[in-house]
Amino acid sequence: MNTKEIEDLLEKYYEGQTSLEEEGQLREFFIGDIIPPHLAAHAGLFRSFAESGKEELSDQEFEMKFLMAIEETPVISMYSKKRRLIYITSLAAGALLLTGLFFTITQDVFTKSPKNTITNTVLAYAETQKALLILSGNFHIGIHQVEKLKIFDKGMGQLQTFQNFDRGISQIQKFSDFYKYQKLVINPDEKIRP
């Protein structure tokens, strides 16, 4: 087998795409005596695979002892029967409590008549007018306060104009700094003449 085929098989092997036959070819190649220097790093891996396949267990009954030990291991339940019973009982009690609260609340909401109701329609109309007059008076007070806010907002708009003016002044200040250092930057060797 030539070196190019081995390199291709190695690439497939490290990508996990080789068959058992191809892996056997790689193992046989790397067990051999003639291995190119650039592939020598892979030889140890395949030689260890070949040697591990030949190893025998020192104790012939090891497998039987191991399987019997697994079968003898008692199964430990995650919860004891007592804990499981307490868990199920607490879930049932919680569900019963929630159901009772639901029916109690819905019964109170739907069966009680509203308090402070007026059965006389003329009296109800008069009370409604009185409540609406109070609401209207408070609404006008609120509108008056909003008008004060409009004046404040107008003043803030004028303040924005001053802020724009201040930004312009700071831009002009940059130019004056430039003119101050212009002579040093443009002609640094030239002496300043009076």
N, C-alpha and C positions, 0 to 999 in steps of 0.2 A: 504494500500500500504506500502510495507516495505521500510526501509531506503536505501537499495542498489538500488532499482528501482528509488527512488527519486534522488539519486546521479547520476544515469545514465541519467535520464531525465534532470537534471540540466546541465550536461556536454553537452548533445545534444542542450539544450536551448542556452547556451552561444556560441555554435558553429553555431547557426542559423539553425539547422536542425530539429526542432520540428514542429509538426503539431498543428493546433488550439486546437484539442482535448487534446493533451499532455500538452499544455500550460494551458488549463483549469484544468487538473488534478493537475498541480503544484500550481495553484492559490488556489484551494480547500484545498490542503494539508497545505499550509502556512497560510491560514485563520484559520485553526483549532487550538485547544488549545495545543495539544501535538506535540511539535517540538523538535527534538534532539538538544543538545547544539551546536554541530559542524555545524548544518545547520541554526542556528538562525540568522546568518548574512544575509541570503537571504530572510528572512521573511518580512522585511520592504519593499523590492522591490515589492514583489507580493501582499502585503497588499495594497500598494499605487495604484497598478493597479486595484485591486478590488474596492477600494473607488472611483477612478477617473471614473470608468464606471457608478457609481451610481449618479454622480453629475448632476444636472439640471441647465440650464441657468436661471439666475434671470429675464432676459428680454425675453419673449417668442417670440417677434418679431425681435430679434437680427439678426437672419439669413436672414430674408427678408430685413432688413435695410442694412445689409452688401452686399448682392447681388445687391441691387439697387444702392448702392454707387459705386460698381465696374462698373456697366453698365453706370453710369453717367460720369465716368472719361473720359475726352477727350483724344483722341489719339494724342500724340505729335509726329509729324514727325521729323526724325533726321535732315533732311535738308529742308529748305524752298524751294519753287519753284524757287525763284530767285537764291539762292545759287546753286541749282541743275543745272539750266540753265548755270550759269557761269562755273561750273565744266565741264559740257559736252562740252561747247564751247572751253574751254582751252585745253581739250584733243584733240578735232578736229583740233585746230590751231597747236598744237604740232605735230600731225601726218602729217598735210599738210606741215609744215616746214621741217620735216625730209625727206619727199618724195621729196620736191624741192631740198634740199641739195644733196640727193642721185643722182638725175638725172643731176644736175649741175656738180658734181664731175666726174661721169662716162662719161659725154659728153666731158669734158676737157681732160680726160685721153685717150679716144679712138679716138678723132678727130684730135688732134694736132700731127704734124709730129715732130720727134726729131730735136733738134737744133744742129748746128755744124756738119752736115752730109756732107760727101764728095761723090760726084756722080762719080768722075773719079776714076776708079779702080787702076790705076798705082799709083796715088797720095795716095790713101787709103792704098795701100800696103807699100809704103815708110813711111807713118806716123805710121803704125802699127809696122814696124821694129824699128823705132826710139823709140817708147814707150817701146818695149820689151828690147831694149838695156839699157835704163835707169833702167828698172826693174831689169835686170840681174846685173847691176853694184851695185845697192842697195842691192840686194840679197847677193852678195859676201861680201859686207861690214858687213852685218848681220851675215854671216857664220864666219867671222873673230872674231866678238864679242863673238859668241857662243864658239869658241875654247878657248878664255880667261876664259869663265865660266867653261870649262872642267878642266882647270888647277886649278881653285879655288876649284872645287868639289873634285879634287884629294887631295888637301891640307886639306879639311874638313874631308876626310876619314882618313888621318893620325892623325888628331886631335881626332878623335873617339878612336883611339888606346890609346892615352894619357888619355882620360877619363876613359877607362876601367882599365888602370894602376892605376889611382887615386882611383877608386872604390876598387881595391884590397888592396891598402895601407890603406884605411879607415877600411876595414875588419880586417887587421892585427892589427890596432890600438885598436880594441875592445879586442883582445886577450891580448895585453900588459896591458890594464886596468884590465883585469881579474886577471892576475898574480900579479898585484900591491895589489889587495884586497884579494887574495887567502888565505893568512895566517889569516886574520881576519874572513873569512867565515868558513874555514874548522876547525880550532882549536882556537876558540876565547879565551878559558880559559888558554891556554898554553902561557907561557911567552916566548917572543922572546929571544933566546940565541945568544950571540955574537960569 
